[in-house]
Amino acid sequence: MSGFEVNLEGVGALERPETTQLETFSVENKEYLRSIEGLKPGIWSEMTQNERLNALRTLESRLAEIQGRPPLPVVAEAMREGEAGFFDGKALHVNIEHLKNPAYRLEVIDTIAHEGRHAYQYYAVRHPGFHPNTQEVIYWAANEHAYFHPKQIGEKFGPEYYLCQPTELDAWRYGAMTQDVFAELPSESPFAKFNAQLETAFAKVENNVQHPSLLERAGDLWSRIISGLDSFISPSMQRNILRAGVMALAHHRF
């Protein structure tokens, strides 16, 4: 982009990302969600696998209604150990082993809310004006072009570069907020678990070293990402998204 310069040699550890205030559920919406009979603890534990899946489909339908986006199918399938679920642009997928185990009630609720939030982000990027915060949508759009997964970055860099991406930061918080609606004993803060993980993530990346050989390619990637958008993205968020690009390039994502 003409006139745009970035100091690639200055790329280093992640900075604390700016975030806008996450919208919260109204009292009415909380009651609307809690009224899903199948998600109540005593009922969930007695249900079959298919009945639990149908309860999660109802949850997705109601969350989509609250968010103002079209609802998506919810599919249960076998996944690798440790995987909870994913959004593929067309449906929400949940680990079938988690669905079989009644002890995973809150975890699968979190998964549907988290992946459904990714569906919301995806929809917002493609429908300008849908999400009220334009700057946040720009973060999400840029992150789509420089997204990376813990499996791609490996143990050398750790999961913190995944956790601090704009789309994941938002989805983790939304999932925690939704899980808190269904918790029998709500925590002091619905984001307490996430915030503790985020603090750990920042502590771990303080002395992380990048791959200098990838900086030039990352700069080219970044130029494509910010073309026409750089005035809307804060400097620290620009650097964080660039670092995401570096990590992705390190594992041949582009």
C-alpha positions in Angstrom: 0.0 0.0 0.0 1.5 3.3 -1.0 2.8 5.4 1.8 2.4 2.6 4.4 5.5 1.5 6.3 5.9 -1.1 9.1 9.0 -1.8 11.1 9.2 -5.5 10.7 12.4 -5.7 12.8 10.3 -4.5 15.7 7.9 -7.5 15.6 8.1 -9.2 18.9 6.0 -10.5 21.8 2.2 -10.0 21.7 0.8 -6.9 23.3 -2.4 -6.8 25.3 -5.1 -6.4 22.6 -7.7 -3.7 22.8 -11.2 -5.0 23.1 -14.6 -3.4 23.0 -17.1 -4.1 25.7 -18.7 -7.4 25.0 -22.5 -7.2 24.8 -24.2 -9.1 27.7 -27.4 -11.1 27.8 -30.5 -9.3 28.9 -32.5 -10.8 31.8 -35.1 -11.8 29.3 -32.6 -13.5 27.0 -31.0 -15.4 30.0 -34.4 -16.8 30.9 -35.1 -17.6 27.2 -31.9 -19.7 27.1 -32.5 -21.3 30.5 -35.9 -22.4 29.5 -34.4 -25.0 27.2 -35.5 -28.1 29.2 -32.9 -30.4 27.8 -30.0 -28.3 29.0 -31.1 -28.5 32.7 -28.7 -30.6 34.7 -31.1 -33.2 35.9 -32.7 -33.7 32.5 -29.5 -33.6 30.5 -28.0 -36.5 32.5 -31.0 -38.8 31.6 -31.2 -38.0 27.9 -29.9 -40.0 25.0 -27.1 -38.8 22.8 -29.6 -37.7 20.0 -31.8 -35.9 22.6 -28.7 -34.0 23.8 -27.8 -33.1 20.2 -31.4 -31.8 19.7 -31.1 -29.7 22.8 -27.9 -28.1 21.5 -29.6 -27.4 18.2 -32.3 -25.5 20.1 -29.5 -23.6 21.9 -27.9 -22.7 18.6 -31.3 -21.6 17.2 -32.0 -19.3 20.2 -28.5 -17.9 20.2 -28.7 -17.1 16.5 -32.1 -15.5 17.1 -30.6 -13.3 19.9 -27.6 -12.4 17.6 -29.8 -11.7 14.6 -28.1 -14.2 12.3 -29.4 -17.3 10.5 -29.2 -20.5 12.6 -26.9 -23.2 11.5 -27.0 -27.0 11.6 -25.3 -28.7 14.6 -23.4 -31.9 13.8 -21.8 -34.4 16.2 -18.8 -36.3 14.9 -15.6 -38.1 16.0 -12.7 -35.8 16.7 -9.2 -36.0 18.0 -8.8 -36.2 21.7 -8.8 -32.7 23.2 -10.8 -31.2 20.3 -14.2 -29.7 21.3 -15.6 -28.5 18.0 -15.4 -26.1 15.1 -17.3 -23.9 12.7 -16.7 -24.6 8.9 -18.7 -21.8 7.4 -21.8 -23.9 7.0 -22.4 -25.8 10.3 -21.3 -26.1 13.9 -19.5 -29.3 14.8 -19.2 -30.8 18.2 -17.1 -33.7 19.5 -19.4 -36.8 19.7 -17.5 -38.1 22.7 -18.3 -35.0 24.7 -21.9 -35.4 23.8 -22.0 -39.0 25.1 -20.6 -38.0 28.5 -23.2 -36.2 30.7 -20.4 -34.6 32.7 -19.6 -32.4 29.6 -22.9 -30.5 29.7 -21.3 -27.1 30.3 -18.4 -27.8 28.0 -20.7 -28.6 25.0 -22.8 -25.5 25.8 -19.6 -23.5 25.7 -18.6 -25.1 22.4 -21.9 -24.3 20.7 -21.8 -20.7 21.9 -18.1 -20.3 21.0 -18.4 -21.8 17.5 -21.7 -19.9 17.0 -19.9 -16.7 17.8 -17.5 -17.5 15.0 -20.5 -17.9 12.8 -21.7 -14.5 14.0 -18.2 -13.0 13.1 -18.3 -14.7 9.7 -21.7 -13.3 9.0 -20.8 -9.8 10.2 -17.7 -9.6 8.0 -19.9 -10.4 5.0 -22.8 -8.1 5.9 -21.5 -4.6 6.5 -23.5 -2.7 9.1 -24.8 -5.9 10.8 -22.5 -5.7 13.8 -22.7 -2.2 15.4 -18.9 -1.9 16.0 -17.2 -1.4 12.6 -13.7 -1.4 14.0 -14.3 -4.8 15.6 -15.5 -6.2 12.3 -12.3 -5.0 10.6 -10.3 -6.8 13.3 -12.3 -10.0 12.5 -11.9 -9.6 8.7 -8.1 -9.1 9.0 -7.8 -12.1 11.4 -9.5 -14.3 8.7 -6.6 -13.5 6.4 -4.0 -14.3 9.1 -5.7 -17.0 11.2 -3.7 -19.7 12.9 -4.5 -22.7 15.0 -2.5 -24.2 17.9 -1.9 -27.3 15.8 -0.2 -25.2 13.1 2.1 -23.3 15.5 3.2 -26.3 17.5 4.8 -26.4 20.9 7.6 -24.0 20.0 5.2 -21.0 20.2 2.4 -22.4 22.4 -1.3 -21.7 22.2 -1.1 -18.1 23.3 -0.8 -16.8 19.7 -4.1 -18.6 19.0 -5.8 -17.3 22.1 -5.0 -13.6 21.5 -6.4 -13.4 18.0 -9.3 -11.0 17.7 -11.8 -13.6 16.6 -10.8 -16.1 19.4 -10.6 -13.4 22.1 -14.2 -12.5 21.3 -15.5 -16.1 20.9 -13.9 -17.3 24.2 -15.6 -14.6 26.1 -18.9 -15.2 24.4 -18.7 -18.9 25.2 -17.8 -18.2 28.8 -20.7 -15.8 29.1 -23.1 -18.4 27.8 -21.8 -21.2 29.9 -22.3 -18.9 33.0 -26.0 -18.7 32.1 -26.3 -22.4 32.6 -24.0 -22.9 35.6 -25.7 -24.0 38.8 -23.2 -21.9 40.8 -22.2 -19.0 38.6 -18.7 -17.8 39.1 -18.0 -14.3 40.4 -17.2 -13.3 36.8 -18.3 -15.2 33.7 -14.9 -14.4 32.2 -12.8 -15.5 35.2 -11.4 -18.7 33.6 -10.7 -16.9 30.3 -9.0 -14.0 31.9 -6.7 -16.3 33.9 -5.7 -18.1 30.7 -5.1 -14.8 28.9 -2.8 -13.6 31.7 -0.8 -16.8 31.5 -0.6 -16.4 27.7 0.8 -12.9 27.9 3.4 -14.0 30.5 4.6 -16.8 28.2 5.1 -14.7 25.1 7.2 -11.9 26.7 10.5 -13.4 25.5 9.3 -15.2 22.4 11.6 -14.9 19.3 10.2 -14.7 15.8 11.5 -16.1 12.6 13.4 -13.2 10.9 13.5 -15.0 7.5 9.7 -14.8 7.4 9.4 -11.1 8.1 9.5 -10.0 4.5 6.8 -12.4 3.4 4.8 -11.4 6.5 5.1 -7.8 5.4 3.6 -8.7 2.0 0.8 -10.5 3.7 0.2 -7.6 6.0 0.1 -5.1 3.1 -2.8 -7.1 1.6 -4.6 -7.3 4.9 -4.6 -3.6 5.7 -5.1 -2.3 2.2 -7.6 0.5 2.6 -8.2 -0.4 6.3 -5.1 0.7 8.2 -6.6 3.9 9.5 -9.2 2.0 11.4 -6.9 -0.5 13.1 -4.9 0.6 16.1 -1.1 0.2 16.0 -0.9 -2.5 18.6 -3.7 -4.5 17.0 -1.8 -4.1 13.6 1.3 -5.6 15.2 -0.7 -8.5 16.8 -2.3 -9.4 13.5 1.1 -9.2 11.8 2.5 -11.6 14.3 -0.3 -14.0 13.6 0.7 -13.8 10.0 4.3 -14.6 10.9 3.2 -17.6 12.9 1.0 -18.8 10.1 3.8 -18.4 7.5 6.1 -20.4 9.7 3.8 -23.3 9.2 3.1 -22.8 5.5 -0.4 -21.5 6.0 0.0 -19.1 3.0 
